[in-house]
Amino acid sequence: MRNVGLGVLALLPSPPLLPLYLAGFLFAALEALRLVAAGALLADLLPQEALARARGRLHAAYTAADLLSDFLSGLLFSRSQTLALGLGGGLLLLAAASYRALPLASPLPRPATGGSLAGLRFLWQSSLLRPLLLLEGALDLAHALLAGLLPFLVLRGLGAAPWVLGLLGSALSLGGALGGLLVGPALARLGRKATLAWALLASALGLLGVALLPPWPFLAAFLLLSGMGGAAFSAVAGAVRLGEAPPELRGRVAGGFLFLTGLLAPLGPLLGGLLADQNLSLPFLLAGLGLLGLAAFARYGGPR
């Protein structure tokens, strides 16, 4: 429900900008802390073979709740500003209490030193996790490019109405939810290596389909496919990453990866914008072909 609070604050008459910026910063900081702590705690509570399936299901539930909150925020705000803000704050407190009620993992065997950079150092030094880190970094870069250029593609390139952009964003999110739910069956049927390769392939085909600049119903299908592949890869790769990290480093490994993806996020729209100046299809075509090559690498020469 973080979007509820920020969304309704932005709709207030003449909102003071400095408090609004501060609220956005605090929400983003809290979300980063939640991602790190929840990921590390989940890895402590579950065996490695069950971790990817649990991460996929949680991602699907989180995506569904996020979509619902976007819809409800406008509906509630139109009826009562106080109700919308009160409900958003109450749900945040309920979420905090629910996390607090989770069983705590056993105490760490020894205190860990260093911050997120120590987690990144561990990822880079691991012969198993280093190629996985590079693959997921490339995938995140491609999806950041897609998210950054999607409004321009829909509103300017296709000349579609703004409601189409909202529908396509929902298709991308629904693909993520579907990908999270498919992680368990895919691992049971294909194994980890093939699941990672097929997830990259799905994202690649989705981006190549977007490069065709099709009418929006077909574009929605390609975005669904791309979101599905990205979520499935993230769930499996995250489980491997946290399962391989020693307990005292799991929080730092999760934080280090979040730090890396935060650095890559602005690069996607920046590179995509430069390429789109030449041809609107070009950034999606190059990103799709790059992921296609990485899918082949993951299947035949990547992490096992």
N, C-alpha and C positions, 0 to 999 in steps of 0.2 A: 504493500500500500504506500510505498514511498512516493509514487507518482501522484497519489491523491493529494497529499499535503502540498507538494510543490505546484501541482496543477491548479489547485484552487487558490493558492496564494497569488499566483500570477494573474488570476482573473479579478482580484479585488480592485475596487476603484482607486486609481492612482497609487499603486503599491509603492512603498519606499524601496528603492532599489538595493541599497546597501544591506538591509536585513534579509532581503530576498536572496542576494548573492551569498550571504553568510549561511542562510538555511540550506541552499543548494550545496555549498561546500561541506556542511556538516552531514547532510544526507549521504553524499558521495563517500565521505570518510567512514561513516558508520557502515555503509554497504561493503566497502573494502575490508573493514575489520570483520564483518560477519562472514564474508566469503572465505577469508583465511582461517578463522577460528572454526567455522562449521566444517570446512573441508578436512582440517586436521583432526577434529573430534570424530568425524565419521570414519576416518581411516583407523583411529584407535579402537572404535567400537565394533568394527566389522572385519571379518577375515578378507584377505585380498581377493579371493575368488568371488565374493559377493559384493565387492565395493563398486565395480563398474555398473552392475545392474541397479544398485541403490542410487548411485549418482544420476543415472539416466532417468529413473522414476522421479527423483526429486527435481530434476531439471524440468520434466514435463509438468509436474504440479506447480512449480514456480512460474513457468511460462503461462499456464492457464490462469493462475491467480493474478499475474501482471496484466494480462489482457482484460480480465474482469474488472480490475481496479481502474483501468483507463476508461472503460465504459461507465462504471458507476460514479466516477468522480464528477463528470459533467452532469449526470442525472441528479445526484444528491445536491450538488452545488446550486442547481437551478431551483431546488425546493427550499434549501436552508443552508446558508454558509456555515452556521454554527454546527449543524448536524454533520456536515461533511468533514470539517476540521476535527470535531470531537471523535467521530468514528475512526478517522485516520490515526489520530493520536492513541485512541484506545486499542486499536489493533496492533500498533507498534509495541505498546506495553504488554499486550497478550503474547506477542511473538517473543519478547524478551523473557517473560515468565516461562514460556514453553521451553526455550533453550535452557533456562536455568534448571528446569526439572529433569533434563536429560541426565543419565548416569555419567558420572565423571570417569575418565580413564585412570588407570593406575599412575602413580607419580612417576615423573621422568627419572630414568636411571642416573642421570647426571645433568647439571645445568648446562644449557646450550649457550654458546657465545656467538656474537655477531648478529647482524640483522638480515634483511632480505638479500643482501649481496652474498651472504654465506650460503643461503639457499640456492641462489643462481650458480655459485661456485660448485656446489654439490651436483647440480644438474649437469653442468658442463663437463665435470670430471668423470661422470659415469658413462661408460661405453654403451650402456643400454639406453640411458635417458637422453644423452646428447642428440642423437638423430631424431628422437621423438620430440625434443624441444624445438629443433629446427623445423620439423614438419608442422608442428602446431603453430609456431610463430608465423610461418608462411601462410597457413590457413587463416589465422586471425587477421593477417595483413590483407588478404583477399576479401574477407568478409567486411573489414573496415572500409575498404574501397567500395564495395557494393552498397553498404549502408550510407556512405557519404554521397555517392552519386545517384542513388535511387530517386530522391526528389527531383533532381535536375532531369533525369531520364524520363520520368513520368510526366512532369508538368511542362517541360520544354521540348524534350525529344519526341514524346508521343502526343503532346498536346492534350492530355487527359485532364479530367476534372479533379479537384483536390480530394474528393471522396474516394477516388480510385487509389490514390496514394495511401490513404488509411487502410483500404482493403488489402492492398499488396503488402503493407507492413504486417497486417494480421496474418497473411498467408506465410510470410517468412517466419513469424513467431510460431504458428501452428506446425510448420515443418520442424522447428526445433523441438516442440513437444512430442511430435510423432517420432522423431529420431531418438529422443530419450527413452520412449517406451519400447523401441525396437532393439535397444542395446542388449537386453537379456537374451531374447530369442536368437539374435545374430551371433552372440558369443557362443551360445550352446550349439549352434549349427555349424558355424564357420571357424570358430577359434579367434584368438585375439588379433593375430597378424592379418588374416583375411578381412576381419571386420574393420580394422583401421584402413586397409586399402579400399574397400568398398565405400567407406564413408568419404574418403577423399575423392573417389570417383563420382559419387553423387553430387558433391559440391562442385566439382569440375564441370560436369554435364549441365548443372543448373546455371553456372556462370556462362558457359558457351551458349546456352539457350537464350540468356539475357542479351548476349552480344548480337543476336539476330534481330533485336528490337521488334519483337512480335506484338500483336494486339494484346491488350492487358489481360484477357482471360488465360492466354497461353503464358504470359509473363508471370502470372500468379502461380501457375503449375511449376515453372522453372524455379521461382523463389522458394516454393514449398520444398522442392528437391534439394536445393542448396542449403536451406536451413536444417533439413533433416540430416544431411551429411555432416554439417558442422557440429551439431549437437551430439551426434553419435560419436564422432571422433573425440570431441572434448571430454565426454563422459569416460570413455575407455582410456584415453591418454592420461587424464587426471587420476584415475584409479591406479594406473601403473606408476605414475610419478609419486603419489603419496604412499603407495604400498612398498615401493623400493626405499623410500627415505626412512632413516631411523626415527623412532618416536620423538626424540628430543629435537629433531630438525624439521619435522613435518610442517609446523607453522611457518618456519622460515622458508621452506621450499615453496609452500603455497604463496607466501608473500612475495618471494622472488619472481615467481612466474607471473603474478599479478602486476608486479612492477614492470616486467618485460612487455606484457601485453599493453600496459598503459603507454609505454614509449612507442609501440608500434601503431597504436590507434590513430594518431594524427597523420602518420605517414601514408596510410591508405588513401584517404580523400585527397591529400596533397599530390601524390603520384597520379592518382586517377584523374584529377583535374587537369594536370599537365598533358596527359595522354588524350583526354577528351577534347582538348583544344584542337588536336589534329583530326580525330575522328571519334564520334561518340561510342562506337562499338569497340574501339581499340583496347581500352583498359579492361573490359570484361573478357575480350578474346584472349589477351595476354595472360590475365589471371587464370582463366579456365585452362589454357594450355599448360601453364605452369603447374597447376594442381593435377592435371592429367599425368604429367611426367612424375610428379611426386607420388601419385597413386601407384604407378608402376614400380617405383623405387620401394615403396612401403610393402608391396606384395612380394617382390622378388629379391630385395636386398636391404630392406629396412630393419627396424627393431623387431625382435622375436618375442 
